[in-house]
């Protein structure tokens, strides 16, 4: 399916649990910061290989509406299931955010006709969990990208109440947007291929709380100091292992007027507890909103591995395959964002009506 300008498709976990001690991540990055060399990634998991010539009926970058239907084909044979990625191939490169100097990895759809096709990919900023290096979101970010987003995953260091380390701040949202506006002008692969007017947020735990603050346009210690200017381009967020429970007192309301919030949560999460995320969902003031619960998944179900080095471990075990957890979390996050930032009605139907019954891993609460 083709995304183009001509087609309109369409938390605070306990502070102690998010922050832990002051040990910093020791994981190596995927590529040296500042490198603009484009690295071709392998096909996204479970996606068909693209051996067809660009523009052929078998090319996964070809919109079903552009293909010539077979006379004896079933009426909907050309339309892939909405839960399948739109792009079989993604690529990535390492860069450095211009304003902050933060190293970042960028994942983007890489169809055979990227250079010549009419594409306008929305931007998704992924805000990392406390002390989780960006490299451990590679599979998740690649899968989200396969649904038609350019996903930017920075490493951002700041001071938290437990010390300095990989702790997100709302300012990163504007840093990502500003950098990608520059990429729209001059990047070898992505120049002219971005929808810089559409920005969505992905987030994990501590980073999910920062995302909620950014979406609301608020700045609260310890996640933010010195103020924050909310970009008008922000449309929606899909956040993993994120609730708004403070260290003391009740969970507050989340005013999501003008934007959509999806929460994705493992039912085995020992750090951001499911009951607190349920209450957070209930206190999101207006639709569209959703809570997607993954059976057998703990706090690190969106990461390439359980308990990534440098992060505070979740002692609760994940009981399903990590790759299944990552794919499920990424698919539901991407479809929620397509539904409510891009107006993709097929994605909305899946998220709010049919996907729950079709996916044995999840249960869904939602309001559209």
Beta strands, then each sheet from edge to edge (+ up, - down):
strand 1: 38-43
strand 2: 89-96
strand 3: 103-109
strand 4: 121-127
strand 5: 149-154
strand 6: 157-160
strand 7: 163-166
strand 8: 194-204
strand 9: 234-240
strand 10: 260-266
strand 11: 289-294
strand 12: 362-367
sheet 1: 1+ 2- 3+ 5- 4- 8- 9- 10- 11- 12+
sheet 2: 6+ 7-
end
